[in-house]
Amino acid sequence: MKRNYIYAAMFLVSTAASLSVFAQDDPKGEYNEQVIVTGSYRPEIDEAVKINIPPVMADTSTTLEHKFSYTVTPRRLTSLYEPARIKAARIVGEPTTKLYHNYFRLGFGNYWTPLAEAYYNSLRDKKLTYGAAVTHRSSWGKLPDYGPDHYSLTTVSAFGKYIFKEKLQFSSDISYSNDYNLYYGFTDDTLAAALNRTRSDIKTSDYRIAYNYICWNAGLKNLELDKGKLGYAANIRLADLWATYAQNELNLNLSGDVNYGFTVLGRHKGVAFLHIEWDAYKNGFRPDANATMPLGYNGVAVDTVRGVRNIVKVNPYADFMFRGLQFHAGVTAGWDAFTSNTVIFRFFPDVVVSKSLLNESLVVSLGATGGMDANSWNTIRLVNPYIAPNAELRATRHYDFVAHARWMLSKKLEVKAAAEYSLLRDDLSFYLNNNYALHNVYNTYYFDNNRLKVGADVTFVNDEMIKATLGGNYYTYSLIADDAYLQYRPDFDVHIGLDLNYNFKWIFHLGSVLLGSMRDEVADQTMPFRYGINAEIEYRHNRALSFFLRVDNLACQRYMLWANYPSQRGIFIAGLTYTLPK
């Protein structure tokens, strides 16, 4: 009993002393907040990789619906590089954010431009995830002197993922898209001069192009990636493309990965990888008669195209760290049976060395990489929607010597800079096909060149309120053949993005793209300096309902991304988003 009395007295004395000290340090009582302890659990964030995601700009004006890029990025499966860490911080436990099964987005704009999107997905589940989506975007306007410039893009997709015993992940998705365009790149005067016809004499079905594309993917992945265990993954893709002018392309892609963790000298960790890929295409072009070709074709006999094309890649490599350096060392061996019937062996380097400096705030990398990419009919039509139905197919080879630097000046400001010298062989480009009297249909053009690219990006992020990015690239080209010419290659590009989030009620986005002049030597035309400005503002009324206004081509300029194909001056779309509560 005496011992209990002693313990009680000590507790009262220590409590009184603590309150006295706290009162002395906090005379105004600002820190006298109530603390409720519900258990011994102390929520804490361990070291986590900080991920900076810059704003994404999307120019959705008519002629920019299909994105394109001249930069070829080598495939990377993983890397042992560890960026700067965020120090551990205690957090207050919060309730889990409520998720919803559905999301709808509806809008309408000038030039008869409807927009519709519908999404359905499963809720939180550690094992099973699934969902489906339907999207539609189209425009049914007209251009002065050019007539209708209609386009339509509709997609339907579904996906699913299941994790078996926390060890194996099964995933699959399937999608279908219908992409409709017009070869509208000719004026009334051109139509009269070339074919002696007027707009009333022709129908849009005479010069339309519609692509149907269905794609199915399935994959298996082992989630056990501990050291000393064998990891593996396998994927299959089966796709079919069929188009208006008796054009068909069937694609089968099989790929597999094997990896194994190891240590060097007992203390330097590393991972060995082996990637194998087989990409096969079966192409067919079987027009019944020349009348099936787009309007203005000069009547030259069209050959039937049939063939099977293959590319095989084998890429063994290892990622490991040694004395503060991160090494990615490997090679890529490729068998090219895509460009011609003859199988040609290709060899590409795959080496990158990285070093972290200034307390991991600066990362510098040097490397020599390369690869081989198939320019299929599906790939080509996504770059240039005004391509001829029977375009020539080749595989582009690239050898890239790169230097990259990433500098985190602060938690909010990041700078990236890069210099890249590339040897490009059978580089994809385009020229106007002279077999079409209206000069509105393109052919593929492949040429060899060496390209120097120098660029930088600056990203500023202020929590969830402000995201701003500014970047650009400068290009110089050296042609290999004397009779080659530079087609549709800008000398520079600049992109600007700004995202503002005010109290999670008002969301504002501004994006701009500046593109240097581009030359079409065959058409003897120069597409002048072009800039596009897009903006979107959204008001979130509540968690279920919001309203938005999107403006594409805010500058209202009639630019040309491709010769003879002007864009609409500006597209305004207003609409709403809605989520069904139950």
C-alpha positions in Angstrom: 0.0 0.0 0.0 2.8 2.4 0.9 4.4 1.6 -2.5 1.2 2.5 -4.3 0.9 5.8 -2.4 4.5 6.7 -3.3 3.8 6.0 -7.0 0.6 8.1 -7.0 2.5 11.0 -5.3 5.3 10.8 -7.9 2.8 10.9 -10.7 1.0 14.0 -9.3 4.3 15.9 -8.8 5.6 15.1 -12.3 2.2 16.1 -13.8 2.2 19.4 -12.0 5.8 20.1 -13.0 5.0 19.4 -16.6 2.0 21.8 -16.6 4.1 24.5 -14.9 6.8 24.3 -17.5 4.3 24.3 -20.4 2.6 27.3 -18.9 5.9 29.2 -18.7 6.8 28.4 -22.3 3.3 29.2 -23.6 1.9 32.2 -21.6 -0.8 32.9 -24.1 -2.0 29.3 -24.1 -1.6 29.0 -27.9 -0.4 25.4 -27.7 -3.0 24.1 -25.2 -4.7 21.9 -27.8 -6.5 18.7 -26.9 -4.7 15.5 -27.9 -6.6 12.3 -28.0 -4.4 9.1 -27.9 -6.3 6.1 -29.2 -3.4 3.6 -29.1 0.3 3.1 -29.4 0.3 3.4 -33.2 2.3 6.3 -34.6 1.6 6.9 -38.3 4.8 7.9 -40.1 5.9 8.2 -43.7 9.1 6.4 -44.4 11.5 7.5 -47.0 9.7 7.9 -50.3 10.7 8.8 -53.8 9.6 12.3 -54.8 7.8 12.3 -58.1 7.5 15.4 -60.1 4.9 15.3 -62.9 4.8 18.4 -65.1 1.6 19.5 -66.7 0.5 17.8 -69.9 -0.5 20.0 -72.8 -2.9 18.8 -75.4 -3.6 20.8 -78.5 -7.0 19.5 -79.7 -7.6 21.7 -82.7 -8.6 19.9 -85.9 -5.2 19.3 -87.5 -3.5 18.5 -84.2 -5.8 15.7 -83.1 -3.1 13.2 -83.9 0.0 13.8 -81.9 3.5 13.3 -83.3 7.1 13.5 -82.1 10.5 13.3 -83.7 12.2 12.1 -80.5 12.8 8.4 -80.2 13.1 7.2 -76.6 14.8 3.9 -75.8 12.8 1.3 -73.9 13.7 1.0 -70.2 12.4 -1.7 -68.0 13.8 -0.5 -64.7 16.7 1.3 -63.1 18.5 1.2 -59.8 18.9 4.9 -59.7 17.6 6.4 -56.5 16.6 10.1 -56.6 16.6 12.4 -53.7 14.6 11.2 -50.7 11.9 12.9 -48.7 12.7 12.9 -45.0 10.3 10.9 -42.7 7.4 13.0 -41.4 4.7 12.2 -38.9 1.1 12.6 -40.2 -2.3 12.7 -38.6 -4.4 9.7 -39.6 -7.2 10.7 -42.0 -10.2 8.8 -43.2 -9.8 7.1 -46.6 -11.0 9.2 -49.5 -14.3 8.0 -50.9 -14.2 6.6 -54.4 -17.0 6.4 -57.0 -17.8 3.9 -59.7 -18.5 6.3 -62.5 -17.6 9.6 -64.2 -19.3 11.4 -67.1 -18.1 14.4 -69.1 -20.4 16.1 -71.7 -19.8 19.2 -73.8 -20.6 21.0 -77.0 -18.9 23.7 -79.0 -18.8 25.7 -82.2 -18.3 24.1 -85.6 -20.8 21.5 -84.2 -18.2 19.9 -81.9 -19.7 17.4 -79.4 -17.6 15.8 -76.6 -18.7 12.8 -74.6 -16.9 10.6 -72.1 -18.1 7.9 -69.7 -16.0 5.9 -67.3 -16.8 3.0 -65.0 -14.3 1.4 -62.6 -14.2 -0.8 -59.5 -13.5 0.5 -56.0 -10.6 -0.2 -53.8 -9.6 -3.9 -53.8 -6.2 -5.4 -53.1 -6.7 -8.2 -55.6 -9.2 -7.2 -58.3 -9.3 -4.0 -60.4 -11.5 -3.5 -63.5 -13.2 -0.8 -65.5 -14.5 0.4 -68.9 -14.6 3.7 -70.8 -16.4 5.2 -73.9 -15.2 8.4 -75.4 -16.2 10.5 -78.4 -14.9 13.7 -80.0 -15.9 15.1 -83.4 -16.2 18.3 -85.4 -18.5 18.9 -88.4 -17.5 22.4 -89.5 -16.4 23.9 -92.8 -13.4 26.0 -93.8 -13.7 29.0 -96.2 -12.6 27.9 -99.8 -11.8 24.4 -98.4 -15.2 23.0 -97.7 -15.9 20.4 -94.8 -13.0 19.5 -92.5 -14.9 16.8 -90.6 -13.3 14.4 -88.2 -14.5 12.0 -85.6 -12.7 9.8 -83.0 -14.7 7.2 -80.9 -13.1 4.7 -78.6 -14.5 1.9 -76.4 -12.2 0.1 -73.9 -12.2 -2.3 -70.9 -9.5 -3.5 -68.6 -8.9 -5.8 -65.7 -6.2 -6.8 -63.3 -6.1 -9.6 -60.7 -3.3 -10.4 -58.1 -3.1 -14.1 -57.1 -1.8 -14.8 -53.6 0.2 -11.5 -53.7 2.7 -13.2 -56.0 1.3 -13.2 -59.6 -0.4 -10.4 -61.4 -2.7 -11.1 -64.3 -3.8 -8.2 -66.5 -5.7 -7.7 -69.7 -7.4 -5.0 -71.7 -9.2 -4.6 -75.0 -10.1 -1.5 -77.0 -11.8 -0.5 -80.2 -11.5 2.8 -82.0 -13.0 4.4 -85.1 -11.0 7.3 -86.5 -12.7 9.2 -89.3 -11.1 12.0 -91.4 -11.4 13.8 -94.7 -8.7 14.5 -97.3 -9.9 18.1 -97.2 -6.6 19.8 -98.3 -7.8 21.3 -101.5 -9.6 24.6 -102.4 -12.5 25.1 -104.8 -10.1 26.6 -107.3 -7.8 23.6 -107.1 -10.8 21.3 -107.6 -12.0 23.2 -110.7 -8.5 23.4 -112.2 -7.5 19.8 -111.6 -10.7 17.9 -112.1 -13.0 20.5 -113.7 -15.6 19.9 -111.0 -17.3 21.9 -108.2 -18.2 21.2 -104.6 -21.8 20.3 -105.6 -20.4 17.6 -108.0 -18.6 15.6 -105.2 -19.5 14.0 -102.0 -17.5 13.7 -98.8 -17.5 9.9 -99.3 -15.3 10.5 -102.3 -12.4 11.7 -100.2 -13.0 10.3 -96.7 -10.7 7.9 -94.8 -11.9 5.8 -91.8 -9.7 3.6 -89.7 -11.0 0.8 -87.5 -8.6 -0.5 -84.9 -9.1 -3.3 -82.3 -6.4 -4.3 -79.9 -6.2 -6.9 -77.1 -3.4 -7.1 -74.5 -2.7 -9.7 -71.8 0.1 -10.1 -69.4 1.5 -12.1 -66.5 4.0 -10.7 -64.0 5.7 -12.1 -61.0 5.6 -9.6 -58.1 8.4 -11.3 -56.0 11.4 -9.1 -56.8 13.6 -9.8 -53.7 17.3 -10.5 -54.1 18.1 -14.0 -55.0 14.7 -14.7 -56.6 13.9 -15.0 -60.2 11.4 -12.5 -61.6 9.6 -12.8 -64.9 6.9 -11.2 -67.0 5.2 -12.2 -70.3 2.9 -10.1 -72.5 0.9 -10.7 -75.7 -0.7 -8.0 -78.0 -3.0 -8.8 -80.9 -4.2 -5.9 -83.0 -6.1 -5.5 -86.3 -6.4 -2.4 -88.4 -8.8 -2.1 -91.4 -9.5 1.0 -93.4 -11.7 2.4 -96.1 -9.5 1.7 -99.1 -9.2 -2.1 -98.8 -6.3 -1.8 -96.4 -5.7 -4.3 -93.6 -2.9 -4.8 -91.0 -2.7 -7.6 -88.4 -0.1 -7.3 -85.7 1.1 -9.9 -83.2 3.6 -8.9 -80.5 5.1 -11.3 -78.0 7.5 -10.1 -75.3 9.0 -11.5 -72.2 11.3 -10.4 -69.3 13.5 -12.3 -66.8 15.3 -10.6 -64.0 17.5 -11.7 -61.1 18.9 -9.7 -58.2 22.5 -10.1 -57.1 25.3 -8.5 -55.2 28.8 -7.5 -56.4 31.7 -8.1 -53.9 29.1 -8.9 -51.2 27.9 -5.3 -50.8 27.0 -3.7 -54.2 23.5 -4.6 -55.3 22.5 -5.2 -58.9 19.8 -6.7 -61.1 20.4 -8.7 -64.3 17.7 -8.5 -67.0 16.9 -10.2 -70.3 14.2 -8.8 -72.6 13.0 -10.6 -75.7 10.4 -9.3 -78.2 8.9 -10.5 -81.4 6.9 -8.0 -83.5 5.1 -9.5 -86.5 2.9 -7.8 -89.1 0.7 -9.1 -91.9 -0.2 -6.4 -94.4 -2.7 -6.5 -97.2 -3.9 -3.9 -99.7 -6.4 -5.3 -102.2 -8.4 -2.6 -104.1 -11.1 -4.0 -106.3 -10.7 -1.2 -108.8 -9.0 2.2 -109.0 -12.4 3.8 -108.2 -11.8 2.7 -104.6 -8.9 5.2 -104.3 -9.4 8.7 -102.8 -10.8 11.5 -105.1 -8.2 12.8 -107.6 -6.1 9.7 -108.1 -4.7 9.8 -111.6 -5.7 6.3 -112.6 -2.3 4.6 -112.5 -2.8 0.9 -111.8 -2.6 0.0 -108.1 -0.6 -3.1 -107.1 -2.0 -5.5 -104.6 0.2 -5.6 -101.5 0.6 -8.7 -99.4 3.4 -9.5 -97.0 4.5 -10.6 -93.6 7.1 -8.5 -91.8 9.0 -9.3 -88.6 11.3 -7.6 -86.0 13.0 -9.6 -83.3 14.9 -7.9 -80.4 17.1 -9.4 -77.7 18.2 -7.0 -74.9 20.4 -8.4 -72.0 21.5 -5.8 -69.5 22.4 -5.2 -65.9 21.7 -2.4 -63.5 24.1 -2.0 -60.6 25.8 0.6 -58.3 29.5 0.8 -57.6 31.3 3.5 -55.6 28.5 6.0 -56.0 27.9 5.4 -59.7 24.8 3.8 -61.2 25.6 1.6 -64.2 23.2 0.4 -66.9 25.2 -1.9 -69.1 23.9 -4.0 -71.9 23.5 -4.5 -75.7 20.5 -4.8 -78.1 20.6 -7.3 -80.9 17.9 -7.1 -83.6 16.9 -9.0 -86.6 15.2 -6.8 -89.2 12.9 -8.6 -91.6 10.5 -5.6 -91.7 12.1 -3.3 -94.2 12.7 -6.1 -96.8 12.4 -9.8 -97.2 16.1 -10.2 -96.4 16.8 -10.7 -92.7 19.4 -8.2 -91.6 21.2 -8.4 -88.2 21.4 -5.1 -86.3 23.5 -4.3 -83.2 22.9 -1.3 -80.8 24.7 -0.1 -77.7 22.8 0.1 -74.4 25.1 1.8 -71.8 24.2 4.6 -69.3 26.3 5.8 -66.4 24.8 8.2 -63.7 26.2 10.0 -60.8 24.5 11.9 -57.9 26.1 15.1 -56.7 25.5 17.9 -54.3 23.7 15.8 -51.7 21.7 14.0 -54.4 20.2 17.2 -55.7 22.1 17.0 -59.0 22.1 13.9 -61.2 24.3 13.7 -64.3 24.1 10.9 -66.9 26.0 9.9 -69.9 25.0 7.1 -72.3 25.0 5.5 -75.7 21.8 3.7 -76.6 19.9 2.6 -79.7 17.1 0.7 -81.1 14.9 -0.3 -84.0 11.2 0.7 -84.4 8.7 -0.5 -87.0 6.8 2.1 -88.9 3.6 0.2 -89.4 0.5 1.5 -91.2 -1.1 2.1 -87.8 2.0 4.0 -86.5 2.1 6.1 -89.7 -1.6 7.1 -89.8 -1.3 8.3 -86.2 1.5 10.6 -87.2 0.0 11.9 -90.4 -3.8 11.2 -90.9 -3.6 12.3 -94.6 -1.4 9.4 -95.7 -2.0 7.3 -98.9 -3.6 3.9 -98.3 -0.6 1.9 -99.5 2.2 3.8 -97.9 5.7 2.3 -98.0 6.8 0.6 -94.8 10.3 0.5 -93.2 11.9 0.3 -89.8 13.7 3.3 -88.4 17.1 2.6 -86.7 18.6 5.1 -84.3 21.9 5.3 -82.4 21.8 8.0 -79.6 24.7 9.5 -77.7 23.2 11.4 -74.8 24.1 13.6 -71.8 21.4 14.5 -69.2 21.4 16.6 -66.1 18.6 17.0 -63.5 19.0 19.6 -60.8 16.6 20.0 -57.9 17.3 23.6 -56.9 14.7 23.4 -54.1 11.7 21.3 -53.2 9.7 23.4 -55.6 12.0 24.1 -58.5 13.6 21.5 -60.9 15.8 22.0 -64.0 16.5 19.4 -66.6 19.0 19.8 -69.5 20.0 17.4 -72.2 22.2 17.1 -75.3 21.7 14.3 -77.7 23.4 13.4 -81.0 21.6 10.8 -83.0 22.4 8.8 -86.1 19.0 8.2 -87.7 18.6 5.7 -90.5 15.4 5.3 -92.5 14.0 8.2 -90.5 10.2 8.6 -91.2 9.0 11.7 -93.0 6.4 12.6 -95.7 5.8 14.3 -99.0 2.8 15.1 -101.2 2.0 12.4 -103.6 2.0 13.6 -107.2 -0.3 10.8 -108.2 -3.2 12.7 -106.7 -4.2 15.7 -108.8 -5.6 17.6 -105.8 -2.2 17.5 -104.0 -3.8 16.5 -100.7 -2.5 12.9 -100.1 0.9 12.1 -98.6 3.4 9.4 -99.1 6.0 8.2 -96.7 9.6 9.4 -97.2 12.6 7.8 -95.5 16.0 9.4 -95.3 19.2 9.1 -93.4 20.4 12.0 -91.2 22.4 12.9 -88.2 20.6 15.1 -85.7 21.9 17.3 -82.8 19.3 18.1 -80.2 19.8 20.5 -77.3 17.0 21.2 -74.8 16.0 22.1 -71.3 12.9 22.1 -69.1 12.2 24.1 -65.9 9.4 22.9 -63.6 8.0 24.8 -60.6 5.5 23.1 -58.3 3.9 24.8 -55.3 2.1 22.0 -53.4 -1.2 21.5 -55.2 -1.8 25.2 -56.0 0.5 26.0 -58.8 2.3 23.9 -61.5 4.3 25.7 -64.1 6.7 24.4 -66.8 8.8 26.0 -69.5 10.9 24.1 -71.9 12.2 23.8 -75.5 14.5 22.1 -77.9 16.8 23.3 -80.7 17.7 21.0 -83.6 20.3 20.8 -86.3 20.4 18.2 -89.1 23.0 16.8 -91.4 21.8 14.8 -94.4 23.8 11.7 -95.4 22.8 11.4 -99.1 23.4 14.2 -101.6 20.0 13.9 -103.1 18.1 13.8 -99.8 16.1 16.8 -98.5 14.8 17.8 -95.1 11.0 17.3 -94.9 8.8 18.5 -92.0 11.6 19.1 -89.5 11.3 22.2 -87.3 14.5 23.9 -86.1 13.1 24.5 -82.7 10.1 23.9 -80.4 9.0 25.5 -77.2 6.3 24.4 -74.7 4.7 26.3 -71.8 2.2 25.1 -69.3 0.5 26.5 -66.2 -2.0 24.8 -63.9 -3.7 26.7 -61.0 -5.9 25.1 -58.3 -7.7 27.6 -56.1 -9.2 26.0 -53.0 -10.1 22.9 -55.1 -13.0 24.9 -56.5 -11.5 26.6 -59.5 -9.1 24.7 -61.8 -7.3 26.6 -64.5 -5.0 25.3 -67.2 -3.0 27.2 -69.9 -0.8 25.5 -72.4 1.1 26.8 -75.4 3.3 25.2 -78.1 5.6 27.1 -80.4 6.9 25.3 -83.5 9.6 26.6 -85.8 9.1 26.8 -89.6 9.0 23.5 -91.6 9.7 23.0 -95.2 8.0 20.7 -97.8 10.4 20.6 -100.7 8.2 18.6 -102.9 5.2 21.0 -102.6 7.6 23.9 -102.6 5.9 25.3 -99.5 7.1 26.5 -96.1 4.9 26.2 -93.1 5.8 29.4 -91.2 6.4 29.8 -87.4 3.4 28.4 -85.7 2.1 28.9 -82.1 -0.9 27.3 -80.4 -2.6 28.4 -77.2 -5.1 26.3 -75.3 -6.9 27.1 -72.1 -9.5 25.4 -69.8 -11.2 26.5 -66.7 -13.3 24.3 -64.5 -15.6 25.1 -61.5 -16.2 22.3 -59.1 -19.6 22.8 -57.6 -19.3 19.7 -55.4 -17.7 16.3 -55.5 -20.3 15.1 -58.1 -20.8 18.1 -60.3 -18.5 20.5 -62.1 -18.6 22.9 -65.1 -15.9 23.6 -67.6 -15.0 25.8 -70.6 -12.3 24.7 -73.0 -10.7 26.9 -75.7 -8.5 25.3 -78.4 -6.3 27.6 -80.6 -7.0 30.6 -78.4 -4.9 32.8 -80.8 -7.4 32.0 -83.6 -4.7 31.6 -86.2 -5.2 29.7 -89.4 -1.9 27.7 -89.2 -0.9 24.7 -91.3 0.8 21.7 -89.7 0.8 19.9 -93.0 0.9 21.6 -96.4 -2.6 22.5 -97.8 -4.3 21.6 -94.5 -5.3 24.8 -92.6 -6.8 24.5 -89.1 -9.9 26.1 -87.7 -9.3 29.4 -86.0 -10.7 28.5 -82.6 -12.8 25.9 -81.0 -14.8 26.7 -77.8 -16.4 23.8 -75.9 -18.6 24.2 -72.8 -19.9 21.4 -70.7 -20.1 19.6 -67.4 -18.9 16.5 -65.5 -21.0 14.4 -63.2 -20.6 11.4 -60.9 -23.6 9.4 -59.8 -23.4 9.2 -56.0 -24.5 5.5 -55.9 
